[in-house]
Amino acid sequence: MSDTTTRPRRQPSVHRLPLAGPLRLARPSDIWLKPASSVVVATAIPNLVLFSIDRLDLVMYTMAGSLCALYGHNLPYARRARSIVGVVLGMLAGLAVSLVTASLTDSTAVLIAVGALLAAGQKLLCDATRIGPPGPLIFTFVSSASLFAPQHLGQIPGHLALTLGAGAVSWLVTVAGPALIRREGPERLATARALNAAAAHAADPGHHTRRAAVAAVHGAWQTLLAAGRP
């Protein structure tokens, strides 16, 4: 009989790949959720009207106004109302320049030059007004695409009217609707972000959490000041 004792063999340790965190479904971020959902609603209304009259070929012009719903979600409602009006008018002006240029010339060099000038002007205006994200990106995208859309001068007023109508829908979606549901929604949201960021920094002190907390507190302070609540 053997004196050797049987020892259980140790199983090699298995290291899990660090994929659980990145692949875990988290709560949607309110930073992009509200602008995205607003654009969906602001786009659906005019596009359904175009679909009902079998004129989806005009969707480019309504989309220009609907994309204005991306702006102003970090602002109190009183300031947001003015800002969205400015966004719609700015979109309308850029689109008008693009459509008139497209109707007057077929020169690619001229179209590119006008597009570059429009992009520079839109960047300056967005920086000067501090409209916030997505900044000049949407303006430049719409005006650049419209430069290469075939146009006749007689069609331009009707196309601009479609953009203005869709912009009015965007104003209703981003200002009137939310203000009726929760009058102090932006201030509450900014304050909640600041408190959550401060709590995260207290629980896990570090450079990243500190920077996030400082940014959130500063954003909440700016929102309260804009709303007249220092």
C-alpha positions as CSV (number, residue, x, y, z in Angstrom):
1,M,0.0,0.0,0.0
2,S,1.5,3.3,-1.0
3,D,2.1,5.9,1.7
4,T,1.7,8.7,-0.7
5,T,-1.4,10.8,-0.2
6,T,-3.5,11.8,-3.0
7,R,-3.8,15.6,-3.3
8,P,-6.4,17.3,-5.4
9,R,-4.9,19.0,-8.4
10,R,-5.2,22.7,-8.4
11,Q,-7.2,24.1,-11.2
12,P,-5.4,26.9,-13.1
13,S,-7.0,30.2,-12.3
14,V,-9.0,31.7,-15.1
15,H,-8.7,35.5,-15.6
16,R,-11.8,37.1,-17.0
17,L,-11.3,39.6,-19.7
18,P,-12.2,43.1,-18.5
19,L,-15.2,43.4,-20.8
20,A,-18.0,43.3,-18.3
21,G,-17.8,47.0,-17.5
22,P,-17.7,48.3,-21.1
23,L,-20.4,45.9,-22.3
24,R,-22.8,46.5,-19.4
25,L,-25.9,48.5,-20.4
26,A,-26.0,51.6,-18.3
27,R,-28.6,54.3,-17.8
28,P,-28.7,56.6,-20.8
29,S,-26.8,59.8,-20.2
30,D,-29.1,62.8,-19.9
31,I,-26.4,64.9,-21.7
32,W,-27.4,63.4,-25.1
33,L,-30.8,61.7,-24.3
34,K,-32.9,64.9,-24.2
35,P,-31.4,66.6,-27.3
36,A,-31.7,63.3,-29.2
37,S,-35.3,62.7,-28.2
38,S,-36.3,66.3,-28.9
39,V,-34.9,66.0,-32.5
40,V,-36.9,62.8,-33.0
41,V,-40.1,64.5,-32.1
42,A,-39.3,67.7,-33.9
43,T,-38.4,65.7,-37.0
44,A,-41.4,63.3,-36.9
45,I,-44.0,66.0,-37.0
46,P,-43.1,67.9,-40.2
47,N,-41.9,64.7,-41.9
48,L,-45.2,63.0,-41.3
49,V,-46.9,66.0,-42.9
50,L,-44.7,65.7,-45.9
51,F,-45.4,62.0,-46.1
52,S,-49.1,62.5,-46.0
53,I,-49.0,64.8,-49.0
54,D,-46.4,62.6,-50.8
55,R,-43.6,65.3,-50.8
56,L,-40.8,63.6,-49.0
57,D,-38.5,65.1,-51.6
58,L,-38.6,68.3,-49.5
59,V,-37.4,66.6,-46.3
60,M,-34.0,68.3,-46.5
61,Y,-35.5,71.7,-45.8
62,T,-37.7,70.6,-42.8
63,M,-34.7,68.7,-41.4
64,A,-32.7,72.0,-41.3
65,G,-35.3,73.4,-38.9
66,S,-35.8,70.2,-37.0
67,L,-32.1,70.0,-36.1
68,C,-32.4,73.2,-34.2
69,A,-33.9,71.1,-31.4
70,L,-30.4,69.9,-30.6
71,Y,-29.6,73.3,-29.0
72,G,-30.2,75.0,-25.7
73,H,-31.0,72.0,-23.4
74,N,-28.5,73.2,-20.7
75,L,-30.2,76.6,-20.5
76,P,-33.1,77.8,-18.3
77,Y,-36.4,78.1,-20.2
78,A,-36.5,81.9,-20.5
79,R,-33.0,82.0,-22.0
80,R,-33.6,78.9,-24.0
81,A,-36.6,80.5,-25.7
82,R,-34.5,83.3,-26.9
83,S,-31.6,81.1,-27.9
84,I,-33.6,78.7,-30.0
85,V,-35.1,81.7,-31.9
86,G,-31.6,82.8,-32.6
87,V,-30.6,79.3,-33.7
88,V,-33.6,79.0,-36.1
89,L,-32.8,82.5,-37.6
90,G,-29.2,81.6,-37.9
91,M,-30.0,78.3,-39.6
92,L,-32.4,80.1,-41.9
93,A,-29.8,82.7,-42.9
94,G,-27.1,80.2,-43.7
95,L,-29.6,78.1,-45.7
96,A,-30.7,81.1,-47.6
97,V,-27.2,82.0,-48.6
98,S,-26.5,78.4,-49.7
99,L,-29.7,78.1,-51.7
100,V,-29.2,81.4,-53.5
101,T,-25.6,80.5,-54.3
102,A,-26.6,77.1,-55.6
103,S,-29.2,78.7,-57.8
104,L,-26.8,81.2,-59.3
105,T,-23.7,79.2,-60.1
106,D,-22.5,75.7,-60.8
107,S,-18.9,76.4,-60.2
108,T,-17.5,74.0,-57.7
109,A,-14.7,76.5,-56.7
110,V,-17.3,79.2,-55.9
111,L,-19.5,76.8,-53.9
112,I,-16.5,75.6,-51.9
113,A,-15.4,79.2,-51.2
114,V,-18.9,80.2,-50.1
115,G,-19.1,77.1,-47.9
116,A,-15.8,78.0,-46.2
117,L,-16.9,81.5,-45.6
118,L,-20.2,80.4,-44.1
119,A,-18.4,77.8,-41.9
120,A,-16.0,80.5,-40.6
121,G,-18.9,82.9,-39.9
122,Q,-20.9,80.3,-38.1
123,K,-18.0,79.3,-35.9
124,L,-17.5,82.9,-34.9
125,L,-21.1,83.5,-34.1
126,C,-21.4,80.3,-32.1
127,D,-18.3,81.2,-30.1
128,A,-19.5,84.8,-29.6
129,T,-23.0,83.7,-28.4
130,R,-21.8,80.7,-26.4
131,I,-24.7,78.7,-27.7
132,G,-23.1,75.5,-26.5
133,P,-23.0,72.0,-28.0
134,P,-23.2,70.9,-30.8
135,G,-21.9,74.4,-31.7
136,P,-21.4,75.3,-35.4
137,L,-21.3,71.6,-36.5
138,I,-25.0,71.4,-37.5
139,F,-25.1,74.9,-39.2
140,T,-22.0,74.0,-41.3
141,F,-23.4,70.6,-42.2
142,V,-26.7,72.0,-43.4
143,S,-25.3,74.9,-45.3
144,S,-22.6,72.9,-46.9
145,A,-25.0,70.2,-48.1
146,S,-27.5,72.8,-49.4
147,L,-24.8,74.4,-51.6
148,F,-24.9,71.3,-53.8
149,A,-28.7,71.0,-54.0
150,P,-30.1,72.0,-57.4
151,Q,-32.2,75.1,-57.0
152,H,-34.2,77.7,-58.9
153,L,-34.6,81.2,-57.4
154,G,-38.4,80.8,-57.4
155,Q,-38.3,77.7,-55.2
156,I,-36.2,79.3,-52.5
157,P,-39.0,81.2,-50.6
158,G,-41.1,78.0,-50.3
159,H,-38.1,76.0,-49.1
160,L,-37.2,78.6,-46.5
161,A,-40.8,78.6,-45.3
162,L,-40.5,74.8,-44.7
163,T,-37.4,75.4,-42.6
164,L,-39.0,78.1,-40.6
165,G,-42.1,76.0,-39.9
166,A,-39.9,73.1,-38.8
167,G,-37.9,75.5,-36.7
168,A,-41.1,76.7,-35.0
169,V,-41.9,73.0,-34.2
170,S,-38.4,72.7,-32.7
171,W,-39.1,75.7,-30.5
172,L,-42.3,74.2,-29.2
173,V,-40.6,70.9,-28.5
174,T,-37.6,72.3,-26.7
175,V,-39.2,75.2,-24.9
176,A,-43.0,75.2,-24.6
177,G,-43.5,71.5,-23.9
178,P,-40.9,71.0,-21.2
179,A,-41.7,74.3,-19.5
180,L,-45.3,73.2,-19.1
181,I,-44.3,69.9,-17.5
182,R,-41.5,71.1,-15.2
183,R,-40.9,74.8,-15.0
184,E,-37.6,74.6,-13.2
185,G,-36.3,71.5,-14.9
186,P,-32.9,72.8,-16.1
187,E,-32.0,74.3,-12.7
188,R,-33.0,71.1,-10.9
189,L,-31.1,68.9,-13.4
190,A,-27.9,71.0,-13.2
191,T,-28.0,71.0,-9.4
192,A,-28.6,67.2,-9.3
193,R,-25.5,66.8,-11.6
194,A,-23.4,68.9,-9.3
195,L,-24.5,67.0,-6.2
196,N,-23.9,63.6,-7.8
197,A,-20.5,64.7,-9.0
198,A,-19.5,66.0,-5.6
199,A,-20.7,62.7,-4.0
200,A,-18.7,60.7,-6.5
201,H,-15.6,62.7,-5.7
202,A,-16.2,62.3,-1.9
203,A,-16.5,58.5,-2.4
204,D,-13.5,58.1,-4.7
205,P,-11.2,61.1,-4.5
206,G,-9.0,61.5,-7.5
207,H,-8.1,63.8,-10.3
208,H,-10.8,62.6,-12.7
209,T,-13.6,62.8,-10.1
210,R,-12.4,66.2,-8.9
211,R,-12.4,67.6,-12.4
212,A,-15.8,66.3,-13.1
213,A,-17.1,67.7,-9.8
214,V,-15.6,71.2,-10.5
215,A,-17.2,71.2,-14.0
216,A,-20.6,70.1,-12.7
217,V,-20.6,72.7,-9.9
218,H,-19.6,75.4,-12.3
219,G,-22.3,74.4,-14.8
220,A,-24.9,74.4,-12.1
221,W,-23.8,77.8,-10.9
222,Q,-24.0,79.2,-14.4
223,T,-27.4,77.7,-14.9
224,L,-28.8,79.2,-11.7
225,L,-27.3,82.6,-12.6
226,A,-28.9,82.5,-16.0
227,A,-32.2,81.7,-14.4
228,G,-31.8,84.7,-11.9
229,R,-31.3,82.5,-8.9
230,P,-27.8,83.2,-7.5
